[in-house]
Amino acid sequence: MKLLEDGLVEVIKRTATTITPATLEALKRAKEREEGPARGQIETMLKAIEIGKTKGIPICQDTGTITFFIEAGSSFPCIKDVGKIRPVLEKVARRATKETPLRPNTIDPLTHKNPGNNIGKHIPYIQWELTDGDELKINLLLKGGGSENMAHLVMMSPGRGLKGVKEVVLDWIAQMAGKPCPPTIVGVGLGGGANIALNLAKHAILRRTGEHHKEKQIADLEKELTEKANELGVGPMGVGGKTTVLDVKIEYAHRHPASFPIGIVPQCWCDRKVSLRVKPDGSVEVIE
């Protein structure tokens, strides 16, 4: 547990102060496509990334709220004591808040009090999935308020079909404009129920930038939506340009015949996420 705690504190610091290699390369390619104010915005983003890397400080002042998506192997040594892991993750959040430092971002919705340590009811949020094997896979997401405010659910009429899906997604990307700090990675969840669609959309943004869905039909739809979203002209930070999104990612679930939920969850340009593997001895390995 101590190895896990120390490893996760370091991983959170790394996630807040750097950017994933795939997203960094996507931003560099976007800069070469842009000119004028749009290019200037991306150059500022790249400068913030460099400062974060060299000085070890967060690349954005909004360090977000902490979410752990955990895939737990049924043979992982601590699986029978799974209740002990939440206190460890809460301790990790408190330490990372102080040591990184992270901005305290947890506020009681009724009293408006902030405990100052990124801990609160259900926060850090932990979602569990039981899998085979003897390891834990932890997907860490630091999600800022600007992009989270643009999460959107549409209960679309099933009769609109795939054409309707495209219209809903592109219309919302256009309406978001510069609010989620584009260029964004946009997660889309199709089907299931209302909560399932939004959850799938958030899961979708965990995938590496540029990595398409394993199913060709979904991958083709991701590519089409990415291309058409960038034709909207919103551009970096909403100033106009050729790069509104870096990627669109889709996950889906089967739905009720009378219901077609579409969840849309954008992630801001700094795309603070990491996947890591916890081995049976508690050591932590980052998965690039």
Rosetta silent file (secondary structure, phi, psi, omega in degrees, C-alpha in Angstrom):
SEQUENCE: MKLLEDGLVEVIKRTATTITPATLEALKRAKEREEGPARGQIETMLKAIEIGKTKGIPICQDTGTITFFIEAGSSFPCIKDVGKIRPVLEKVARRATKETPLRPNTIDPLTHKNPGNNIGKHIPYIQWELTDGDELKINLLLKGGGSENMAHLVMMSPGRGLKGVKEVVLDWIAQMAGKPCPPTIVGVGLGGGANIALNLAKHAILRRTGEHHKEKQIADLEKELTEKANELGVGPMGVGGKTTVLDVKIEYAHRHPASFPIGIVPQCWCDRKVSLRVKPDGSVEVIE
SCORE:     score description
SCORE:     0.000 S_00000001
   1 L     0.000  -35.806  179.022    0.000    0.000    0.000 S_00000001
   2 H   -67.782  -41.326  175.681    2.894    2.369    0.730 S_00000001
   3 H   -60.009  -43.749  179.359    4.437    1.659   -2.684 S_00000001
   4 H   -62.102  -45.927 -179.720    1.059    2.300   -4.287 S_00000001
   5 H   -59.492  -52.042 -178.000    0.600    5.552   -2.374 S_00000001
   6 H   -62.763  -40.404 -179.637    4.039    6.944   -3.221 S_00000001
   7 H   -64.338  -40.803 -177.844    3.752    5.870   -6.856 S_00000001
   8 H   -71.801  -35.845  176.225    0.358    7.497   -7.329 S_00000001
   9 H   -59.789  -43.410  179.519    1.414   10.791   -5.747 S_00000001
  10 H   -66.839  -38.491  179.963    4.264   10.978   -8.247 S_00000001
  11 H   -65.964  -40.726  178.258    1.968   10.024  -11.131 S_00000001
  12 H   -63.342  -42.495  178.011   -0.547   12.755  -10.246 S_00000001
  13 H   -60.735  -43.776  179.522    2.241   15.331  -10.130 S_00000001
  14 H   -62.449  -41.612 -177.382    3.497   14.161  -13.505 S_00000001
  15 H   -66.769  -36.082 -179.053   -0.004   14.271  -14.969 S_00000001
  16 H   -76.843  -24.673 -172.131   -0.652   17.825  -13.748 S_00000001
  17 H  -109.153   -1.621  177.899    2.708   19.187  -14.895 S_00000001
  18 L  -134.138 -172.318  178.223    3.172   17.458  -18.256 S_00000001
  19 L  -138.426  152.833 -178.751    1.081   16.322  -21.193 S_00000001
  20 L   -63.721  143.006 -178.487    0.737   12.959  -22.896 S_00000001
  21 H   -55.026  -40.480 -177.958    3.210   12.495  -25.778 S_00000001
  22 H   -65.694  -40.263  179.114    0.429   11.787  -28.284 S_00000001
  23 H   -70.377  -37.540  177.261   -1.477   14.948  -27.362 S_00000001
  24 H   -60.532  -45.217  178.844    1.706   17.016  -27.441 S_00000001
  25 H   -64.019  -37.377  178.487    2.470   15.819  -30.972 S_00000001
  26 H   -64.151  -39.107  177.312   -1.110   16.577  -32.033 S_00000001
  27 H   -66.479  -39.049  178.883   -0.749   20.148  -30.741 S_00000001
  28 H   -64.454  -40.499  177.730    2.548   20.582  -32.589 S_00000001
  29 H   -65.873  -38.598  179.246    0.926   19.405  -35.826 S_00000001
  30 H   -62.831  -39.072  179.765   -1.985   21.760  -35.216 S_00000001
  31 H   -58.679  -39.687 -178.827    0.397   24.703  -34.818 S_00000001
  32 H   -68.284  -22.571  178.505    1.810   24.062  -38.284 S_00000001
  33 H   -83.106  -22.075 -170.350   -1.717   24.220  -39.772 S_00000001
  34 L   -97.208  166.290  174.526   -2.601   27.484  -38.102 S_00000001
  35 L  -149.457  165.926  177.554   -1.662   31.130  -38.584 S_00000001
  36 H    62.928 -143.591 -177.365   -2.377   34.442  -36.890 S_00000001
  37 H   -57.146  -36.139 -179.502   -4.224   34.400  -33.531 S_00000001
  38 H   -63.085  -45.085  177.841   -4.936   30.644  -33.768 S_00000001
  39 H   -64.018  -39.774  178.796   -1.244   29.837  -34.134 S_00000001
  40 H   -60.696  -39.252  178.650   -0.457   32.238  -31.294 S_00000001
  41 H   -63.252  -44.187 -179.278   -2.858   30.419  -28.971 S_00000001
  42 H   -68.921  -35.664  175.879   -1.254   27.054  -29.655 S_00000001
  43 H   -61.482  -37.728  177.028    2.225   28.535  -29.213 S_00000001
  44 H   -64.986  -40.947  177.066    1.103   29.758  -25.773 S_00000001
  45 H   -61.183  -45.365 -179.596   -0.133   26.262  -24.935 S_00000001
  46 H   -64.578  -34.714  177.048    3.183   24.733  -25.987 S_00000001
  47 H   -67.088  -40.649  178.240    5.037   27.303  -23.888 S_00000001
  48 H   -62.515  -38.893  178.014    2.913   26.415  -20.844 S_00000001
  49 H   -63.262  -42.867 -179.657    3.734   22.745  -21.390 S_00000001
  50 H   -65.614  -41.722  177.782    7.459   23.514  -21.533 S_00000001
  51 H   -63.145  -44.038  178.795    7.313   25.627  -18.354 S_00000001
  52 H   -59.315  -41.188 -178.533    5.388   22.879  -16.559 S_00000001
  53 H   -68.450  -45.396 -174.548    7.966   20.300  -17.593 S_00000001
  54 H   -78.014  -33.165 -177.049   11.063   22.319  -16.686 S_00000001
  55 H  -101.722   -7.517  178.881    9.766   23.888  -13.456 S_00000001
  56 L    67.222   37.047  178.215    7.560   21.033  -12.260 S_00000001
  57 L  -121.184  156.620 -178.106    4.440   23.177  -11.923 S_00000001
  58 L   -57.193  140.648 -179.117    0.908   22.585  -13.266 S_00000001
  59 L   -77.134  -12.111  174.689    0.453   23.504  -16.920 S_00000001
  60 L  -142.301  141.464 -178.455   -2.955   25.030  -16.066 S_00000001
  61 L   -66.071  -26.304  174.507   -4.062   26.743  -12.859 S_00000001
  62 L   -88.470   97.613 -178.298   -7.272   24.664  -12.864 S_00000001
  63 L   -84.160    5.359  169.624   -5.858   21.272  -11.926 S_00000001
  64 L    76.750 -175.741  171.139   -9.336   19.751  -12.036 S_00000001
  65 E  -104.226  155.646 -172.159  -10.991   17.120   -9.909 S_00000001
  66 E   -97.690  126.541  175.147   -9.473   13.665   -9.510 S_00000001
  67 E  -127.130  134.476  174.930  -11.149   10.576  -10.942 S_00000001
  68 E  -113.359  121.796  169.930   -9.804    7.025  -10.835 S_00000001
  69 E  -102.390  112.362 -171.026  -11.166    4.407  -13.257 S_00000001
  70 E  -114.342  125.295  171.730   -9.877    1.120  -11.835 S_00000001
  71 E  -103.400  110.038 -172.269   -9.840   -2.278  -13.531 S_00000001
  72 E  -102.518  119.273  174.705   -9.139   -4.744  -10.728 S_00000001
  73 E   -65.693  136.421 -175.904   -7.815   -8.204  -11.473 S_00000001
  74 L   -64.188  -17.779  179.122   -9.732  -10.801   -9.467 S_00000001
  75 L  -103.730    8.655  177.123   -6.413  -12.265   -8.253 S_00000001
  76 L   -61.155  134.491 -171.792   -4.865   -8.959   -7.191 S_00000001
  77 L   -53.395  -32.594 -175.202   -3.492   -9.525   -3.657 S_00000001
  78 L   -97.810    8.860 -174.034   -5.564   -6.757   -2.054 S_00000001
  79 H   -62.036  -31.805  179.209   -8.829   -7.471   -3.850 S_00000001
  80 H   -75.142  -16.409  176.918  -10.357   -9.018   -0.740 S_00000001
  81 H  -113.293   38.986 -173.350   -9.426   -5.856    1.159 S_00000001
  82 H   -58.227  -26.999  178.645  -10.654   -3.505   -1.543 S_00000001
  83 H   -62.567  -20.110 -179.612  -12.104   -1.212    1.106 S_00000001
  84 H   -78.913  -14.500 -175.090   -8.550   -0.327    2.117 S_00000001
  85 H   -77.579  -36.511  178.694   -7.783    1.187   -1.284 S_00000001
  86 H   -58.078  -48.287  177.513  -10.138    4.178   -1.006 S_00000001
  87 H   -57.656  -34.345  177.452   -8.362    5.537    2.102 S_00000001
  88 H   -64.940  -44.803 -178.852   -5.068    5.177    0.223 S_00000001
  89 H   -66.749  -33.497  175.858   -6.434    7.121   -2.765 S_00000001
  90 H   -67.783  -39.484  176.799   -7.775    9.834   -0.467 S_00000001
  91 H   -64.659  -38.420  176.893   -4.351   10.097    1.170 S_00000001
  92 H   -59.486  -45.119 -179.504   -2.828   10.300   -2.308 S_00000001
  93 H   -62.692  -42.497  179.368   -5.144   13.215   -3.167 S_00000001
  94 H   -63.899  -45.220 -179.774   -4.248   15.073    0.023 S_00000001
  95 H   -65.227  -43.569 -178.537   -0.517   14.582   -0.514 S_00000001
  96 H   -64.613  -36.219  177.513   -0.664   15.513   -4.201 S_00000001
  97 H   -58.846  -41.201 -178.316   -2.616   18.675   -3.366 S_00000001
  98 H   -81.412  -40.977 -169.915    0.177   19.789   -1.069 S_00000001
  99 H   -86.688  -26.598 -176.562    3.222   18.414   -2.873 S_00000001
 100 L   -69.886  -53.969   -7.396    2.457   19.173   -6.543 S_00000001
 101 L   -88.712  159.175  172.090    0.696   21.510   -5.612 S_00000001
 102 L  -102.262  150.617  173.924   -2.840   21.087   -6.928 S_00000001
 103 L   -74.042  131.720  177.025   -5.510   23.751   -6.602 S_00000001
 104 L   -64.734  118.438 -171.852   -8.132   22.688   -4.015 S_00000001
 105 L  -125.472   21.373  179.277  -11.195   22.044   -6.160 S_00000001
 106 L  -111.721  120.183 -177.718  -13.759   20.275   -3.960 S_00000001
 107 L  -126.040  130.215  176.338  -16.657   22.369   -2.711 S_00000001
 108 L   -62.332  124.548 -176.059  -19.674   21.175   -0.741 S_00000001
 109 L   -68.219  -15.691 -179.133  -22.692   21.905   -3.016 S_00000001
 110 L   -99.018  -44.991 -176.578  -24.852   22.904   -0.024 S_00000001
 111 L   -96.302  -15.580 -177.502  -22.506   24.815    2.299 S_00000001
 112 L    65.802   17.257  178.230  -20.000   25.934   -0.363 S_00000001
 113 L   -83.073  141.824  179.243  -17.164   25.050    2.023 S_00000001
 114 L  -112.614  117.526 -179.164  -13.860   23.886    0.547 S_00000001
 115 L   -69.373  -14.106  174.612  -11.843   21.464    2.722 S_00000001
 116 L    81.789   12.372 -175.994   -8.695   22.543    0.902 S_00000001
 117 L  -135.688   11.165 -178.140   -7.376   19.064    0.124 S_00000001
 118 L    62.981   25.404  174.471   -9.308   17.830   -2.962 S_00000001
 119 L  -114.595  144.065  176.123  -11.247   15.387   -0.778 S_00000001
 120 E  -172.126 -174.675  179.841  -15.023   15.354   -0.444 S_00000001
 121 L   -63.420  119.782 -178.121  -18.094   13.177   -0.684 S_00000001
 122 L    66.664    8.332  179.114  -17.460   10.751   -3.572 S_00000001
 123 E  -126.425  129.584    2.098  -14.340   12.749   -4.524 S_00000001
 124 L   -63.104  141.189 -179.296  -11.850   11.608   -5.612 S_00000001
 125 E   -77.519  135.280 -178.683  -14.350    9.633   -7.647 S_00000001
 126 E  -126.880  122.447  175.339  -13.509    5.950   -8.008 S_00000001
 127 E  -113.848  127.878 -175.551  -15.149    3.638  -10.540 S_00000001
 128 E  -106.647  144.423  170.679  -14.415   -0.071  -10.255 S_00000001
 129 E  -139.607  127.893 -179.053  -14.521   -2.859  -12.832 S_00000001
 130 E   -87.693  127.718 -179.126  -13.611   -6.458  -11.972 S_00000001
 131 E  -130.625 -179.015  174.782  -11.421   -8.214  -14.575 S_00000001
 132 L   -80.629  164.212  174.008   -9.177  -11.260  -14.876 S_00000001
 133 L   105.013 -178.756 -176.330   -5.546  -11.245  -13.760 S_00000001
 134 L  -120.703   22.334 -179.259   -3.482  -10.269  -10.735 S_00000001
 135 L  -126.077  164.479  169.015   -2.912   -6.556  -11.441 S_00000001
 136 E  -105.732  138.016  167.537   -4.760   -3.275  -11.158 S_00000001
 137 E  -111.141  123.327 -178.542   -5.033   -0.958  -14.112 S_00000001
 138 E  -114.920  122.208  171.986   -5.724    2.595  -12.996 S_00000001
 139 E  -100.832  118.139 -178.760   -6.818    5.296  -15.414 S_00000001
 140 E  -102.654  131.519  178.915   -6.329    8.690  -13.797 S_00000001
 141 E  -128.688  124.468  171.454   -8.213   11.721  -15.099 S_00000001
 142 E  -104.574  109.940 -169.960   -7.747   15.319  -13.931 S_00000001
 143 E  -113.520  114.900 -179.147  -10.792   17.126  -15.321 S_00000001
 144 L   -72.317  159.570 -176.501  -11.015   20.918  -15.265 S_00000001
 145 H   -69.240  -34.313 -178.629  -14.218   22.821  -14.630 S_00000001
 146 H   -62.201  -45.551  179.271  -14.342   24.613  -17.988 S_00000001
 147 H   -74.087  -36.348 -179.448  -14.468   21.419  -20.011 S_00000001
 148 H   -65.310  -33.492  178.459  -16.680   19.616  -17.478 S_00000001
 149 L   -62.259  -21.398 -178.030  -19.242   22.432  -17.691 S_00000001
 150 L   -94.486    6.141  172.783  -19.650   21.567  -21.375 S_00000001
 151 L   -61.239  143.351 -168.936  -20.656   17.939  -20.757 S_00000001
 152 E  -148.212  139.328  176.904  -23.974   17.415  -22.509 S_00000001
 153 E  -122.427  130.070  175.130  -26.697   14.781  -22.727 S_00000001
 154 E  -123.714  126.672  173.298  -29.201   14.509  -25.566 S_00000001
 155 E   -94.974   87.158 -172.080  -32.019   11.963  -25.558 S_00000001
 156 E   -76.342  147.339  172.611  -32.303   11.810  -29.318 S_00000001
 157 L   -64.726  124.500 -177.298  -35.287   10.458  -31.188 S_00000001
 158 H   -55.658  -28.047 -177.942  -34.162    7.015  -32.441 S_00000001
 159 H   -65.184  -16.051 -179.609  -35.649    7.745  -35.842 S_00000001
 160 H   -74.986  -21.334  173.300  -32.933   10.300  -36.579 S_00000001
 161 H    61.923 -158.168 -176.631  -30.382    7.477  -36.875 S_00000001
 162 H   -63.783  -35.149  177.175  -26.684    7.931  -37.604 S_00000001
 163 H   -60.168  -40.487  178.356  -27.332   11.189  -39.452 S_00000001
 164 H   -65.944  -38.990  177.562  -28.904   12.537  -36.280 S_00000001
 165 H   -57.648  -47.833 -179.578  -25.918   11.434  -34.189 S_00000001
 166 H   -61.361  -42.566 -179.326  -23.573   13.439  -36.413 S_00000001
 167 H   -63.548  -43.225 -178.267  -25.841   16.481  -36.279 S_00000001
 168 H   -62.671  -47.288 -176.584  -26.133   16.359  -32.476 S_00000001
 169 H   -66.089  -47.799 -177.831  -22.386   16.042  -31.908 S_00000001
 170 H   -67.705  -37.140  177.924  -21.335   18.704  -34.406 S_00000001
 171 H   -62.463  -40.115 -178.877  -24.043   21.116  -33.268 S_00000001
 172 H   -72.207  -37.433  176.583  -22.845   20.845  -29.669 S_00000001
 173 H   -60.635  -40.033  177.806  -19.181   21.301  -30.606 S_00000001
 174 H   -66.039  -41.681 -179.156  -20.198   24.477  -32.427 S_00000001
 175 H   -68.240  -33.222  179.483  -22.263   25.698  -29.450 S_00000001
 176 H   -61.728  -34.482 -178.576  -19.427   25.017  -26.991 S_00000001
 177 L    51.087 -128.308 -176.133  -17.250   27.462  -28.949 S_00000001
 178 L   -90.544    0.792 -172.360  -14.213   28.424  -26.832 S_00000001
 179 L   -62.088  -37.783 -179.684  -15.697   27.506  -23.427 S_00000001
 180 L   -87.760   15.417  179.967  -14.004   24.088  -22.985 S_00000001
 181 L    61.631   64.655  177.522  -10.578   25.516  -23.963 S_00000001
 182 L   -73.252  160.352   12.440  -10.167   24.008  -27.440 S_00000001
 183 L   -76.546  133.159 -174.015   -8.649   22.308  -29.271 S_00000001
 184 E  -102.010  164.939  162.982  -10.430   19.592  -27.313 S_00000001
 185 E  -105.024  120.927 -174.420  -10.583   15.843  -27.230 S_00000001
 186 E  -105.989  119.938  174.934  -14.313   15.081  -27.442 S_00000001
 187 E   -93.419  136.828  179.078  -15.684   11.872  -25.961 S_00000001
 188 E  -126.916  127.846  175.315  -19.022   10.607  -27.267 S_00000001
 189 E  -111.857  126.058 -178.792  -21.104    7.881  -25.640 S_00000001
 190 E  -112.359  132.253  171.995  -23.876    6.292  -27.690 S_00000001
 191 E    84.613 -161.907 -173.662  -26.715    4.201  -26.318 S_00000001
 192 E    69.569 -136.736  172.113  -27.231    2.529  -22.957 S_00000001
 193 L  -118.370 -174.273 -176.697  -29.144    4.848  -20.649 S_00000001
 194 H   -58.138  -50.169 -178.950  -28.619    8.487  -19.760 S_00000001
 195 H   -67.746  -34.900 -178.559  -25.951    7.818  -17.120 S_00000001
 196 H   -66.074  -42.938 -178.374  -24.335    5.106  -19.258 S_00000001
 197 H   -61.220  -44.034  179.113  -23.957    7.389  -22.280 S_00000001
 198 H   -68.341  -37.635  178.464  -22.200   10.095  -20.273 S_00000001
 199 H   -65.609  -41.224  177.539  -20.004    7.541  -18.529 S_00000001
 200 H   -62.762  -39.512  179.449  -19.024    6.005  -21.866 S_00000001
 201 H   -62.590  -40.879  179.198  -18.169    9.461  -23.203 S_00000001
 202 H   -69.090  -37.441  175.490  -15.842   10.107  -20.271 S_00000001
 203 H   -62.111  -37.737 -176.254  -14.258    6.680  -20.737 S_00000001
 204 H   -60.254  -37.469 -177.263  -13.715    7.476  -24.413 S_00000001
 205 L   -73.427   -6.973  176.087  -11.441   10.432  -23.680 S_00000001
 206 L   -74.637  -20.731  179.288   -9.123    8.122  -21.733 S_00000001
 207 L   -65.977  150.362 -179.754   -7.941    6.603  -25.006 S_00000001
 208 L   -60.818  138.265  177.240   -4.663    7.859  -26.431 S_00000001
 209 L   -57.506  129.234 -178.362   -5.015   10.836  -28.779 S_00000001
 210 L    90.547   -9.056  178.896   -5.037    9.546  -32.349 S_00000001
 211 L   -90.448  117.789 -175.671   -5.963    6.002  -31.303 S_00000001
 212 L   -92.941  164.171 -179.724   -9.163    4.977  -33.026 S_00000001
 213 L   -59.936  149.036 -178.049  -11.805    2.468  -32.002 S_00000001
 214 L   -68.906  -25.498  178.994  -11.089   -1.180  -32.775 S_00000001
 215 L   -87.884  126.621 -172.674  -14.327   -1.495  -34.746 S_00000001
 216 H   -58.185  -41.611 -177.274  -13.950   -0.024  -38.230 S_00000001
 217 H   -61.901  -40.961  178.868  -17.426    1.496  -38.416 S_00000001
 218 H   -71.078  -41.616  178.666  -16.879    3.401  -35.166 S_00000001
 219 H   -59.938  -41.479  179.273  -13.323    4.369  -36.143 S_00000001
 220 H   -64.289  -38.454  178.780  -14.598    5.760  -39.454 S_00000001
 221 H   -66.882  -40.216  176.397  -17.250    7.771  -37.624 S_00000001
 222 H   -58.363  -46.495 -179.260  -14.596    9.166  -35.247 S_00000001
 223 H   -63.821  -42.008 -179.606  -12.463   10.290  -38.181 S_00000001
 224 H   -63.686  -44.589 -178.937  -15.436   11.853  -39.980 S_00000001
 225 H   -67.308  -36.325  176.860  -16.568   13.788  -36.914 S_00000001
 226 H   -61.653  -46.529 -179.002  -13.016   14.998  -36.244 S_00000001
 227 H   -62.994  -46.263 -177.172  -12.717   16.274  -39.808 S_00000001
 228 H   -71.539  -32.750  176.998  -16.127   17.966  -39.827 S_00000001
 229 H   -63.303  -37.353 -179.699  -15.628   19.470  -36.357 S_00000001
 230 L   -76.685   -9.349  173.301  -12.451   21.137  -37.595 S_00000001
 231 L   -86.628   -5.864 -178.133  -14.399   22.608  -40.496 S_00000001
 232 L   -73.754  -23.740  175.914  -16.596   24.524  -38.022 S_00000001
 233 L    82.359   11.350  178.361  -13.940   27.213  -37.621 S_00000001
 234 L   -62.610  -50.403  174.183  -14.155   27.554  -33.827 S_00000001
 235 L    76.760  174.580 -179.024  -10.385   27.162  -33.569 S_00000001
 236 H   -57.400  125.656 -179.885   -7.976   27.240  -30.605 S_00000001
 237 H    55.898   19.939  175.973   -9.594   28.920  -27.585 S_00000001
 238 H    79.549   14.034 -177.694  -12.455   29.989  -29.865 S_00000001
 239 L   -88.310    2.479 -176.000  -10.458   32.595  -31.819 S_00000001
 240 L    94.572  152.694  179.511  -11.134   30.893  -35.164 S_00000001
 241 L   144.258 -172.370 -173.374   -8.936   28.547  -37.120 S_00000001
 242 L   -94.276   -9.407 -174.390   -8.561   25.067  -38.513 S_00000001
 243 L  -121.624   95.247  175.351   -8.194   23.135  -35.246 S_00000001
 244 L   -93.487  -36.745  177.087  -11.297   22.949  -33.070 S_00000001
 245 E  -129.473  149.726  170.935  -10.689   19.369  -31.894 S_00000001
 246 E   -89.476  -25.153 -176.972   -7.617   17.184  -31.695 S_00000001
 247 E  -168.667  151.322  167.959   -9.742   14.042  -31.702 S_00000001
 248 E  -121.992  129.463 -176.198  -13.274   12.673  -31.378 S_00000001
 249 E  -126.018  139.833 -173.464  -13.605    9.332  -29.595 S_00000001
 250 E  -127.092  136.725  166.938  -16.681    7.128  -29.366 S_00000001
 251 E  -127.439  154.139 -176.603  -17.807    4.275  -27.122 S_00000001
 252 E  -143.247  160.765  174.181  -21.229    2.670  -27.330 S_00000001
 253 E  -138.174  154.655  174.890  -23.690    0.355  -25.593 S_00000001
 254 E   -64.111  148.983 -172.875  -26.855   -1.314  -26.811 S_00000001
 255 E  -123.430  167.419  171.916  -29.927    0.810  -26.171 S_00000001
 256 L   -70.781  143.654 -178.779  -33.651    0.502  -25.572 S_00000001
 257 L   -56.352  -29.393 -176.035  -35.628    0.607  -28.871 S_00000001
 258 L   -94.361    3.539 -172.166  -37.455    3.757  -27.762 S_00000001
 259 L  -138.579  136.554  177.514  -34.396    5.619  -26.480 S_00000001
 260 E  -136.176   82.222  178.545  -31.161    6.875  -28.042 S_00000001
 261 E   -72.622  141.819  172.584  -29.012    8.695  -25.461 S_00000001
 262 E  -128.155  116.332  176.206  -25.968   10.621  -26.689 S_00000001
 263 E  -101.672  134.938  179.293  -23.435   11.749  -24.093 S_00000001
 264 E  -126.603  121.026 -179.522  -20.806   14.326  -25.064 S_00000001
 265 E  -131.458  110.197  178.344  -17.865   15.050  -22.751 S_00000001
 266 E   -87.004  151.403  170.263  -15.010   17.294  -23.935 S_00000001
 267 E  -117.668  137.167 -175.900  -11.520   17.356  -22.455 S_00000001
 268 L   -67.330  172.864 -173.083   -9.483   20.568  -22.686 S_00000001
 269 L   -58.310  -30.257 -175.874   -6.289   20.935  -24.717 S_00000001
 270 L   -80.079  -11.269  163.580   -3.995   19.949  -21.824 S_00000001
 271 L    42.781   60.297 -174.680   -5.647   16.515  -21.683 S_00000001
 272 L   -82.756   99.779 -179.883   -4.422   15.502  -18.216 S_00000001
 273 E  -153.507  158.298  175.278   -4.724   11.759  -18.026 S_00000001
 274 E  -158.662  148.552  173.412   -2.521    8.725  -17.543 S_00000001
 275 E  -113.211  139.344 -179.883   -2.928    4.968  -17.431 S_00000001
 276 E  -143.961  156.604 -178.770   -0.843    2.880  -15.086 S_00000001
 277 E  -112.657  128.754  175.765   -0.442   -0.693  -14.008 S_00000001
 278 E  -103.987  117.734 -177.163   -0.147   -1.698  -10.353 S_00000001
 279 L   -81.830  166.857 -177.018    1.683   -4.986   -9.989 S_00000001
 280 L   -56.185  -26.503  179.235    1.005   -7.529   -7.231 S_00000001
 281 L   -84.662   -0.114  178.721    3.909   -6.141   -5.149 S_00000001
 282 L    94.681   -6.394  178.901    2.394   -2.631   -5.212 S_00000001
 283 L   -71.976  150.538 -173.586    4.881   -1.123   -7.661 S_00000001
 284 E  -114.762  130.925  179.093    3.453    1.284  -10.229 S_00000001
 285 E  -123.572  124.505  179.242    4.264    1.286  -13.960 S_00000001
 286 E   -77.462  136.004  177.399    3.052    4.052  -16.260 S_00000001
 287 E  -103.482  111.434  179.677    1.524    2.881  -19.552 S_00000001
 288 L   -75.963    0.000    0.000    2.261    5.384  -22.323 S_00000001
